[in-house]
Structures are given as structure tokens and as C-alpha cells.
């Protein structure tokens, strides 16, 4: 297992500067916000059925702020003390220092668990997924980058650039969508929905693509969603525990 202290140091340093959802860079901001809109749409449907909600890897707390309008008790967990400090202004039920690979909670501790953009940062992906499922009583919602067509295209054109980006943001492994789905083949859970979405990556900031190109990029993303539904940039999986509803 990767030393947790090394990981926490990495993300403590990142937390000093990162502004994913409020980035000064247009395409980076757009990338994260488009994913957030999709996840929030699902959360809006399921959270009214939940007394307790946990965001595993809560970061700067955008999902905590959203979820507290729908669930009575909202909790956030992160490996980084500095990220937890940044979530404090949202005034939610509790902020917990912890590791997705060994979550400090009893079985079925929360009605709903969100794990967004976390498992790609650890090598122990199977353990992390099982931990996320273990503590959820009703629902699990997970998102992670997909080994999709855009990533495949960039890896062939600029493999070393992609490797540098992955290292900079702490990616240790990006799963293909079918491989991700296979990890949720569990008799205690059913996959209520699973899909990918095409979102052009923040690398568009690097090539200085003007933001007025956004409507054209959006149309292209929608086209790719239709013709390559399993090869989007981001995988999203929504699960319900069997017999819990």
C-alpha cells in the first residue's frame, strides 16, 4: 500500500493552490463543472431519500454545499487536512480525516456515499471501491476518468505530455469503462445507471483555445456521446443496494 503520509503531503500541497470549480482557466473550470452538473442531477433525485450523506474525497466541498439542501446530515472525508479546512466554511455536519482505502466507519454507516474523482489517485482501486460500498446503506455514486476516445487520441499524439499531466495531478491508474463496471458486479448491489460523458479536457487551456469555441465543443461532445457512449472522458456509476428501497 502507498504510504498515506506521502499521499496526504501531496494533497496538502495541492490544496494550497487548486481551484477546480473556480479556476481562472476557462476549460479547466468547464471540465469540472460539467461533471458536477451531472452528479448533482443524480444526487438531487436520491438525497431526499437519505438521512445521512458522505462525500469521500470531499476536497473543497462543492458537493457538501449542494447536498446539505437535500439531506439532514452531511459529512465530508478527505486525506488532506488542508482540503478539510477549505470545506469548513460550508458548515456541514462533520469533516473527517481519513483514507478511502480504509474508511473509519462501521458497515452501512451512511445512506448515500459519493466518491468522485478519487479511485484514480490510488493503486488499491478494488479495496477503495469495496470500502465505499461497505459503508453505504442505500446508494453509491462514483465518478472517475475513463480511458476514453479523447484520452486514447492524446496518448497517441503526445504520450509524454499525458504522462506528465497524470503525474502532476496524482493519477495512478485510469480504468476503461467495462473494467470499471466489472468491479461493481456484486450480489448485494445493482447498477441503477452507468454511463460515460464526453468532456474536452483542460489541456485546451494549454493550446489557448478561445472560450467562444465552447458552443461548438459542446455540440461535438453531444455528438460523441451518441456515437461513442462508452468512450467518454468521465465514467459515472450509480448503484442501489439490493432490497434497500
N, C-alpha and C positions, 0 to 999 in steps of 0.2 A: 504494500500500500504506500502511496505517496505520502511523505511526511506532511501532516496537517499544518504544522507551523510554517513550512515553506509556502504552502498554498495561501495561508492566511496573510503572510507577509506580502505575497504577490498582490492579493486583492485589497489589502490595506493601502498599498501604494497606488493601485488603480483608483480606489475610492477618492483619493485626493483630487483627481482631475477629471474623472469620467462624467459626461453629461449626455447619456444616450438619447433620452427623450427630449432634451432641451439643447441639443448640440448646436453650435454655431454653424455647423456644416449641414447644408440642406439635405443631401442624400442620406447621410447617416441618420439624421433626425427622422426623415421619411421612412427609412427601413424599419426602425424600431417602432414607430407609431403605427405603421400599417399592421404589424404583427399584434400590437397591443389592442387595436380596434377589434380584431378577430377574436382574441381571447376574451376581451371584455364582453363581447356579444354572447359568448357561451356562458361566462360567469353570471351575467345578468339573468339568464334563464334558470340556472341551478342554485345560485346562492340563496334565494328566498326559501329554499327547502333545507337550509343549513343553519344550525345554531353556531357552529364553530368553523373557522376557515384558517388555513395555514398556507402562507407563501414560502416555499422552500427556496432559498436564494433570493431574498426579497430586494437586495440591492438598495436603490434609492427610494423604494417604497411606493411607486406609482400604483401598483395593483392593490396595495394595502389601502391607499386612499380611496380607490374606487370601491373596493369590496366592503368597506365599513358602512356603506349606504344600504347594503343588502343583507348582511349577516351580523348577528348580535355580537359575537366575539371574534375578533380578527387578530391573528398572530403572524409575526414575521420571523424567519430564521435566516441567519447568514453566517458564513465562516469568518467574515471580516467585522471587527469591532467598529471600524470607521464607516462601513456601509450602514450598520445598525444606528450609528449616531446620526447619519443623514436621514434615516427613516423616522427618527424621533418626533420631528415636527408634525407628523400625521396623526399623532395622539391615538394610537390604536391600543388594543388590549394588552399586548405583550410583545417584546422583542427578545429573541433568544439567540445566544451564540451557539452555533452547532454545525455539524458536518453532515451532508446528505448521505454519506457512506455509513453513518452510524447515528441515526436520528435519536435524540434523547427523549423519546416519548414512548408511552405504552402502546400496545396494539389498539387500533380503532380510536385513536385519541381525538381525531378531528373529522367532522362530517365531510369536508372537502379539502383537498390538498392541491395546490398549484405548484408545478415545478417547471418554470420557464427559463430556457437557455442556461441550464445547469449541467446536465449529464455530459455534454460535450467537453466539459472542463475537467473531468476526472477519468482516469483509466478504468476504475471499477464501476462501469456503467450498469452491469447486471445487479450488483449489490445496491447501487443507488436507486434503481427502479424498484427493486423488491422492498427497500426501506420506505419509499414513497407510497407504495401500495399497502404496506403493513399498517401504517398509521392512519389510513383513510377508512372511514366507516361507510361512506356513500359514493363519493365521486373523486376522481383524479383527473386533472387536466395538465397535459405536458406539451411543451414545445421545445424543439431543438433544431439546429440547422440540418438540412438534408443534403445528401450527396446528389444534388440535382443537376439539371442541364447547364445552368449558368456556372456552377462550380466546376463541372467537368470541362466546360469550354475554357474557363480561365486557367484551369490546371494544365491544359494542353498548350495554351499560348504563353503562360507566364507562371510556370510551376514554382519557381523560386520565390516570386513575389507572393504567391498564395501561401507558401510555407512561412514566409516572414510575417505575414498578417496573422496567420494562425498562432504563431509563437507570441506575437505581441499581445494578442487578446486572450491567450491562455487556452486555446483549443488543443485537446489531446486526441480527439477522435470524432469524426463526423460519420454518422451512420447513413446507409441507404434506407429509404422508406420501408421496403419489405423486411429488411433486417430489424428495424425498429419495431415493426408490428409483431414480428415473431417473438420478441421479448415480452409481449403482453398476452401471450397465449397461456391463460391461467384460468382454471375452472372456477375460481372464486370471482372472476371479473368478466364482464362483457364489454366489447368495444362499441360504444354508442355512436361514435363518429371518429373517423380518421381520414386525414387528407393533407395535401401539401398546398402551399401558396407560393406563387412566383413573385418575388420582390427583388428588384435590382439592388445589388449590394452597395455599401458606402464607398466602394472603390471608384464610383462615378465622381466623387469629390476629388479624387486624385487626378483624374483626367479633366477636371474642371468643366464637366457637362453643365450647361446653364439650367437653372431651375425652371425656366419657361418650357423646357422639354418634358416636364412632368406629365402633362395630359397624354402625350404620345407614348411615354414609357408605361403609363397606366394601361392604355389600350393594348400595348404589346404584352404586358403581364396578364391581362384578361384573356388574350388570345392563347398564350402559353398555358394558362390554367385549363383551357378547354381541350387543347390538343395533346398536352403532356401532364395529365393530372397527378401523376406520381413522381414527377421530376421537378417539383417546385423547390424554391430556396429554403423553405421552412416546413418542417413536419409538425402537425398538430394532432394529438391523440386525446380523445375524451372517453373516459371509462366510467362505468357504473358497477358497483359491487352487486353480485347476484343476490336477489332477494332483499335488497336494502330499501327499495322504494315502496 
